[in-house]
Amino acid sequence: MKKLFSYLIIAFVITTACKKEKTANTITADTSLSTDSITEIAKEAWIYGYPMFYNYKTIYANAVNKDAKEFVGGFNKFKSIAVSATPADTLVVTINNDTPYSMAAINVSDEPVILEVPKIEQDRYYVMQLVDLYTFNFEYVGSRATGNQPGKYLIAGPDWKGKAPNGITKVLKSETSLIFVVGRTQLHNPKDAVNLKRIQAQYKLIPLHEYENQAAPAEKKYNLALPVWNEADYSSPKFINVLNSLLQYTTEDSSEKTLRARFAKIGVQPGVNYDSSKYPPETIKAIEKGIAEGKKELESKIDNLKDSGSLFGTRASLKNNYLNRAIAAAAGLYGNTKEEAVYTGSSTDKDNQPLMGSNKYILRFSKDELPEAKYFWSITMYNLPKRFLVSNPISRYSIGNKTDGVKYEPNGDLVFYLQGDSPGKSKESNWLPTPKSGRFMFVMRIYGPQPDVINNVWKMPSAEKVK
């Protein structure tokens, strides 16, 4: 985990020189805080902001950075992939391999956007997960939430008070103006890619003025421009301006009034420039200590993560647990709410030893241990500490109950072989390749989980080391 977080260290710059004051939208210093207070607030702010930083990394690549391979031409445009993910896809950690993505960064600062989806055949699962800048899953469109019928959904920001036009299925309100949509559409098998492309081409994002054949509205102006993504900035005082820029696209929830006021004491204020040259060395050291403490706590929680089911959801369901929100972003950004999909997995075996590519394992589900899923379930392999897919000679990155050719035992059990080399031709149908060396982990995704799965009554079996 140390390598995973070595590039995630983010420095907050704070105040301690003289009485705090604003001039020309620039924050100056504040000596009323002790270094211990600065450290504690910095730790809180680092954990609070962590999910936003890495959500914005994806938004930036998708809609802002013209040189990124993920760039689609700006906001409010889908980028769809009609094949399963491969080890070359490294923008998002623990990427999903079952349901190819249709992703879009949406900006509703000026006006709402209409999400249009087509009718989809009943045996194909799909979902549109709407994630606000905080990374709350604030709404869903798809097989579970709205069915497979066609629909037009108006996505609006926190300041919109208009009336939905005729033909709108539902209004979806976000508390932030920057939104990321994670669309997933089931791919039955490689030959199904043609059908998948046809469906993905019908996912549309239409600005409200275009939908109504009206003139475009005036563009909202912000004090700070959207930041350029630069990993090095997050280890320096430059970071505070990035956070202050992103906070311009949020609203202050009533439950966070006290928290935001506390953050403001160290210079975290939406749209206000932050000049790090105003602060003495002891302030910077206090901030760095707070970041280190936040990083240590987050790292320890991820190392011991067993169940991620409660880490993803709405603000109300997460109850403003900012540490859990940060854990979710670090362990698997854009995870679904548990009613949509449940995630479980492991990086250790039955004896609580790390899973190693130099070993061979079996993962056995008795016929009574198979999870109940309305749609399907799968297990995906990842290397550690990077959490990327694992290259292998058969190009298989996940396996599950819908995988072509999977064989059950005569008694109904299902056995998967987790190892770097082939278990033999007769068993390759049930082989999920691991790295040939180093640590690894696997994640099980259950789509349309039933009550026993949602409520943690069902438990996934542990991998067993074999000779």
C-alpha positions in Angstrom: 0.0 0.0 0.0 3.0 2.4 0.5 3.5 2.6 -3.3 -0.2 3.1 -3.9 -0.2 6.1 -1.6 3.2 7.5 -2.3 1.9 9.6 -5.1 -1.3 10.6 -3.4 0.2 12.7 -0.7 -1.5 16.0 -0.9 -0.4 19.2 0.9 -2.8 21.7 2.3 -1.4 25.2 2.9 -2.7 27.1 5.8 -2.6 30.3 7.7 -0.6 31.6 10.7 1.1 34.9 10.0 -1.3 37.7 10.9 -5.0 38.2 11.4 -7.0 36.5 8.6 -8.3 38.9 5.9 -9.4 38.7 2.2 -8.0 41.1 -0.3 -8.6 40.8 -4.1 -10.0 37.3 -3.5 -6.8 36.1 -1.9 -6.5 34.5 1.5 -3.9 35.8 3.8 -2.7 34.3 7.1 -4.1 33.7 10.6 -2.0 33.3 13.7 -4.9 32.5 16.0 -4.5 28.8 15.4 -2.1 26.5 17.2 0.0 24.1 15.2 -1.9 21.2 16.7 -5.1 22.8 15.5 -3.7 23.3 12.1 -2.6 19.6 12.0 -6.0 18.3 13.0 -7.9 20.5 10.6 -5.5 19.6 7.8 -6.1 15.9 8.5 -9.8 16.4 8.3 -9.6 18.5 5.1 -7.3 16.0 3.4 -9.7 13.1 4.1 -12.7 15.2 3.1 -11.2 16.3 -0.1 -9.6 13.0 -1.2 -12.6 11.6 -3.1 -13.1 14.9 -4.9 -9.4 15.0 -6.0 -9.6 11.6 -7.7 -13.1 12.1 -9.1 -11.8 15.3 -10.7 -8.8 13.4 -12.2 -11.3 11.3 -14.2 -13.4 14.3 -15.1 -10.3 16.2 -16.2 -9.2 13.4 -18.5 -12.7 12.9 -19.9 -13.7 16.5 -20.5 -10.9 19.0 -20.0 -7.5 17.6 -21.1 -7.5 17.5 -24.9 -4.3 15.5 -24.8 -5.7 12.6 -22.7 -6.7 9.4 -24.5 -9.9 9.5 -22.6 -10.9 13.0 -23.9 -14.2 13.1 -25.7 -14.4 16.7 -26.7 -15.7 18.4 -23.6 -18.5 18.1 -21.0 -21.8 16.4 -21.7 -20.5 13.8 -24.1 -20.4 10.0 -23.7 -17.4 8.0 -24.3 -18.4 4.3 -24.7 -16.3 1.2 -25.0 -17.8 -1.9 -26.5 -15.2 -4.3 -25.2 -14.3 -5.5 -21.8 -11.5 -3.6 -19.9 -7.9 -4.8 -20.2 -4.7 -4.3 -18.2 -4.0 -1.3 -20.4 -6.9 0.5 -18.8 -5.4 2.2 -15.8 -7.3 5.4 -15.3 -9.5 3.9 -12.6 -8.4 1.4 -10.0 -10.2 -2.0 -9.6 -11.9 -1.4 -12.9 -15.0 -3.4 -13.7 -14.6 -6.1 -16.5 -18.2 -7.4 -16.8 -20.1 -4.4 -18.2 -18.3 -2.2 -20.6 -18.5 1.5 -19.7 -20.2 4.5 -21.2 -18.8 7.4 -19.2 -19.4 11.2 -19.3 -18.5 14.2 -17.3 -21.5 16.6 -17.0 -21.4 20.3 -16.2 -24.8 21.7 -15.2 -23.5 25.1 -14.0 -25.4 26.9 -16.8 -28.4 24.6 -17.4 -29.7 21.1 -16.9 -28.8 18.2 -19.2 -31.2 15.6 -20.5 -30.0 11.9 -20.3 -31.8 9.8 -22.9 -31.7 6.0 -22.8 -33.3 3.6 -25.3 -35.4 0.5 -24.7 -33.1 -2.4 -23.8 -33.9 -6.1 -24.1 -35.0 -7.6 -20.8 -32.2 -10.2 -20.5 -29.5 -7.4 -20.7 -28.6 -5.6 -17.5 -27.6 -1.9 -17.7 -27.2 0.9 -15.3 -26.5 4.7 -15.3 -24.9 5.6 -12.0 -24.9 9.4 -11.3 -22.1 10.5 -9.1 -21.7 14.0 -7.8 -18.4 15.7 -7.3 -18.3 14.5 -3.7 -18.7 10.9 -5.0 -22.1 10.4 -3.6 -24.3 8.1 -5.8 -27.2 10.6 -5.9 -29.4 8.9 -8.5 -29.7 5.7 -10.6 -31.2 5.0 -14.0 -31.3 1.4 -15.3 -32.6 -2.1 -15.0 -33.0 -2.1 -11.2 -34.0 1.5 -10.6 -36.2 2.4 -13.6 -36.4 -0.7 -15.8 -35.3 -1.4 -19.3 -37.9 0.9 -20.9 -36.8 4.1 -22.8 -36.6 7.3 -20.8 -35.5 11.0 -20.7 -34.1 12.2 -17.4 -33.4 15.8 -16.6 -30.2 16.2 -14.6 -30.1 19.5 -12.8 -27.7 21.3 -10.5 -28.3 22.7 -7.1 -29.3 26.2 -8.3 -31.8 25.2 -10.9 -35.4 26.1 -10.1 -37.0 25.8 -13.6 -39.8 23.6 -14.8 -39.2 20.4 -16.6 -40.3 20.4 -20.3 -42.9 17.9 -21.6 -41.6 14.4 -22.2 -39.3 14.2 -19.2 -39.5 10.9 -17.3 -38.0 12.3 -14.1 -35.9 15.2 -12.7 -32.7 14.1 -11.0 -31.2 16.8 -8.7 -27.5 17.0 -7.8 -26.0 19.0 -5.0 -22.9 19.7 -7.2 -22.7 21.2 -10.7 -19.9 18.8 -11.8 -21.2 15.2 -12.2 -19.8 12.0 -13.5 -22.0 9.4 -15.1 -20.8 5.8 -15.1 -22.9 3.8 -17.5 -22.5 0.0 -17.5 -24.1 -2.3 -20.1 -23.8 -6.1 -19.9 -21.8 -7.8 -22.7 -22.9 -11.4 -23.0 -19.9 -12.6 -25.0 -17.4 -11.2 -27.5 -19.8 -11.8 -30.4 -22.3 -9.6 -28.6 -20.1 -6.5 -29.2 -22.1 -5.4 -32.2 -25.3 -5.3 -30.3 -23.6 -3.5 -27.4 -22.3 -0.8 -29.8 -25.8 -0.3 -31.1 -27.2 0.3 -27.6 -24.4 2.5 -26.5 -24.9 4.8 -29.6 -28.4 5.5 -28.3 -27.2 6.9 -24.9 -27.5 10.7 -25.3 -26.8 13.8 -23.3 -28.6 16.9 -24.5 -28.3 20.4 -23.0 -31.7 21.7 -22.1 -31.6 24.6 -24.6 -30.9 22.2 -27.4 -33.7 19.9 -26.3 -36.1 22.9 -26.3 -34.6 24.5 -29.5 -33.8 27.7 -27.6 -30.7 29.9 -27.5 -27.9 28.8 -25.1 -28.0 30.5 -21.7 -25.3 32.8 -20.4 -22.2 31.1 -19.1 -21.7 31.2 -15.4 -18.4 32.8 -14.3 -16.2 31.4 -11.6 -13.4 33.2 -9.7 -11.0 30.3 -10.1 -10.6 28.3 -13.4 -10.8 24.5 -13.4 -7.3 23.3 -12.4 -4.9 21.5 -14.6 -4.3 18.0 -13.3 -0.8 17.7 -12.1 0.0 14.9 -9.7 3.0 16.9 -8.2 0.6 19.7 -7.1 -0.9 17.4 -4.5 2.4 17.3 -2.6 2.7 21.0 -2.4 0.8 24.1 -1.2 -0.6 24.5 -4.7 -3.2 21.9 -3.8 -5.3 24.3 -1.8 -6.2 26.3 -4.9 -7.3 23.0 -6.6 -9.7 22.3 -3.7 -11.0 25.9 -3.6 -11.6 25.7 -7.4 -13.6 22.4 -7.1 -15.6 23.7 -4.1 -17.1 26.4 -6.4 -19.1 23.6 -8.1 -20.6 22.4 -4.8 -23.2 23.6 -2.4 -22.7 23.9 1.3 -25.0 21.3 2.8 -26.6 22.4 6.1 -25.0 19.4 7.8 -21.6 20.7 6.9 -21.9 24.3 8.0 -19.7 23.9 11.0 -17.2 21.7 9.2 -16.8 24.3 6.3 -16.3 27.1 8.8 -13.6 25.0 10.5 -11.9 24.4 7.1 -12.1 28.1 6.3 -9.8 28.8 9.3 -7.0 27.2 7.3 -7.9 28.8 4.0 -10.3 26.3 2.4 -12.8 28.5 0.8 -14.6 28.1 -2.5 -13.4 30.4 -5.3 -10.8 32.2 -3.2 -7.1 32.3 -4.3 -4.6 30.9 -1.8 -1.1 32.4 -1.7 1.3 29.9 -0.1 4.1 32.5 0.2 2.3 34.1 3.1 2.9 31.2 5.4 5.9 30.5 7.7 7.7 27.1 7.8 6.1 26.0 11.0 2.6 26.2 9.4 3.7 24.1 6.4 5.2 21.5 8.8 1.9 21.4 10.7 0.0 20.8 7.5 2.4 18.1 6.4 1.9 16.4 9.7 -1.9 16.5 9.3 -1.6 15.1 5.7 0.7 12.3 7.0 -1.8 11.4 9.8 -4.7 11.4 7.3 -2.7 9.2 4.9 -1.7 6.8 7.6 -5.3 6.3 8.8 -6.6 5.9 5.2 -3.9 3.4 4.4 -4.5 1.3 7.5 -8.2 1.1 6.8 -7.7 0.0 3.2 -5.2 -2.7 4.2 -7.8 -4.2 6.5 -10.8 -3.7 4.3 -13.1 -6.7 4.3 -16.5 -5.4 3.3 -17.1 -2.4 1.0 -20.9 -2.7 0.9 -21.5 0.3 3.1 -18.9 2.5 1.5 -20.9 3.7 -1.5 -24.2 5.5 -1.6 -26.0 8.8 -1.0 -25.1 11.5 1.5 -28.0 10.2 3.7 -26.9 6.6 3.6 -23.2 7.4 4.3 -24.1 9.8 7.1 -21.3 12.2 6.3 -18.7 9.6 7.1 -15.8 11.2 5.2 -13.3 8.6 6.1 -15.5 5.9 4.5 -16.0 8.1 1.5 -12.2 8.4 1.1 -11.7 4.6 1.6 -14.2 4.0 -1.1 -12.4 6.3 -3.5 -9.0 4.8 -2.8 -10.2 1.2 -2.9 -12.6 1.4 -5.9 -13.7 4.7 -7.2 -17.3 4.7 -8.6 -18.4 1.7 -6.7 -22.2 1.1 -6.8 -24.7 1.5 -3.9 -25.2 -2.0 -2.4 -28.8 -2.3 -3.6 -27.4 -2.1 -7.2 -24.3 -4.2 -6.7 -22.4 -5.7 -3.8 -18.7 -6.0 -3.8 -16.6 -8.3 -1.7 -13.3 -10.0 -2.1 -10.0 -10.7 -0.5 -6.2 -10.3 -0.6 -5.7 -13.1 1.9 -6.3 -16.9 1.9 -8.2 -19.2 4.3 -5.3 -19.0 6.7 -5.2 -15.2 6.6 -1.9 -15.3 4.6 -1.4 -12.8 1.7 -2.4 -14.2 -1.7 0.8 -14.7 -3.7 1.2 -15.3 -7.4 3.9 -17.9 -6.7 1.2 -20.1 -5.1 -1.8 -22.0 -6.4 -5.3 -21.6 -4.9 -8.8 -22.9 -5.4 -12.0 -21.0 -4.6 -14.8 -23.4 -4.0 -18.5 -22.5 -3.8 -20.7 -25.3 -2.5 -24.1 -25.4 -4.3 -25.6 -23.8 -1.2 -22.9 -21.1 -1.1 -23.6 -19.6 -4.5 -24.8 -16.0 -4.1 -28.3 -15.0 -5.1 -28.3 -12.4 -7.9 -31.1 -11.1 -10.0 -28.7 -10.4 -12.9 -25.3 -12.1 -12.5 -22.1 -12.2 -10.5 -18.4 -12.4 -11.3 -14.9 -12.4 -9.8 -12.2 -10.2 -11.2 -8.4 -10.5 -10.6 -6.2 -7.5 -9.7 -2.5 -7.1 -9.0 -1.3 -5.3 -5.8 -0.6 -2.6 -4.9 -1.7 -1.0 -8.2 -5.1 -2.8 -8.3 -5.0 -3.1 -12.1 -6.1 -6.1 -14.2 -3.6 -8.9 -14.7 -2.1 -9.8 -18.1 -2.4 -13.5 -18.9 -2.1 -15.8 -21.9 -5.9 -16.4 -22.3 -6.9 -12.7 -21.8 -9.3 -13.6 -19.1 -9.6 -11.0 -16.4 -12.9 -12.1 -14.7 -15.0 -15.2 -14.3 -18.5 -15.9 -13.0 -21.8 -17.6 -13.4 -22.3 -16.1 -16.9 -18.9 -17.0 -18.3 -19.1 -19.2 -21.4 -18.0 -22.8 -20.7 -17.8 -22.6 -16.9 -18.3 -26.1 -15.5 -19.9 -27.2 -12.3 -19.0 -30.3 -10.3 -21.3 -33.3 -10.4 -22.6 -32.4 -6.9 -23.4 -28.8 -8.0 -20.3 -27.2 -6.4 -18.4 -24.6 -8.4 -14.6 -24.5 -8.2 -12.3 -21.8 -9.6 -8.6 -22.2 -10.1 -6.6 -19.1 -9.1 -3.0 -19.5 -10.3 -0.4 -18.1 -12.7 -0.1 -21.2 -14.9 -2.8 -23.3 -16.6 -4.4 -25.9 -14.3 -4.6 -28.2 -17.3 -6.9 -28.2 -20.4 -9.7 -29.9 -18.6 -9.8 -27.2 -15.9 -9.1 -24.1 -18.0 -12.8 -23.3 -18.3 -12.7 -22.5 -14.6 -9.3 -20.8 -14.5 -8.9 -17.2 -13.4 -5.2 -16.4 -14.0 -3.2 -14.6 -11.3 0.1 -12.7 -11.5 3.0 -15.2 -11.6 4.7 -13.4 -8.8 3.9 -10.8 -6.1 0.7 -10.1 -4.2 -2.8 -10.0 -5.7 -6.4 -9.6 -4.8 -9.8 -10.5 -6.3 -13.1 -8.7 -6.1 -16.5 -10.3 -6.4 -19.3 -8.2 -7.9 -22.9 -9.3 -7.4 -25.4 -7.4 -9.7 -28.9 -7.3 -8.4 -28.0 -8.8 -5.0 -30.8 -10.4 -3.1 -31.5 -9.7 0.6 -29.2 -12.3 2.1 -26.3 -10.7 0.1 -27.3 -7.1 0.9 -27.6 -7.8 4.6 -24.4 -9.8 4.9 -26.1 -13.1 5.7 -24.3 -14.7 2.7 -20.6 -14.9 3.0 -18.0 -15.5 0.3 -15.8 -18.5 0.8 -12.0 -18.1 1.2 -9.4 -19.1 -1.3 -7.5 -22.3 -0.2 -3.8 -22.8 -1.0 -3.0 -26.1 -2.7 0.1 -28.0 -3.5 
